[in-house]
Amino acid sequence: MIKEIIERNREEVDEIKKIYNDFYESAKEDAEGRRLFKSLYQKASDYIDCKRRWECLSDIDACKTNGERSELHEILIQAFQEMLEYTEKQGKKHSENTFDWNRNNIAVFADELVSRKEDLGERIHIIEALQWAQNHSEQIIEVIEGAEDYYDARAKVMETFGFDHTQAQSVTEMRVRAFCEIEKEKLSGELEEFRGKMELFQE
């Protein structure tokens, strides 16, 4: 029984990843695909924001917001179905089995979609700090060399350059090779790629 549940969950995760990739590829192909993808993301974001607020409420307050949550869920389902139908018209076969895109699975997909965008934003945030550090290596090295230990170095990087904790940690942990030209080009290419992906989520 447990093995069957694990296998079923694995299939659901794989299907959600596949449908995300199909939707993303459609968004890159033409203007209508981009429009539908952006609309789907916005509906997913609205629903997940409401769901996260709902999960923090008391039982009484949660009951009061059930109507809003249900309404946003219905709007999300409609946007998902529109994107699904569009990609199917493009010849993308989303599942070799009869995967059930029910309310729950669409809600799980919404969480995946929003998480992808958040992860992308966090990665861009870090890379921008690393790129700045690469271009100001002497200042970075001077601050780190004057620190007592790793934690002091991170604190000094935060204070001196205005980085947040995550950025400062990434900068402090940079290896010497990161300041070589080839690594600068690699990071620049990675930042350009992620910014390009981020554009598909934005209005």
Order of alpha helices (4+ residues) and beta strands (2+ residues): alpha-alpha-alpha-alpha-alpha-alpha-alpha-alpha-alpha
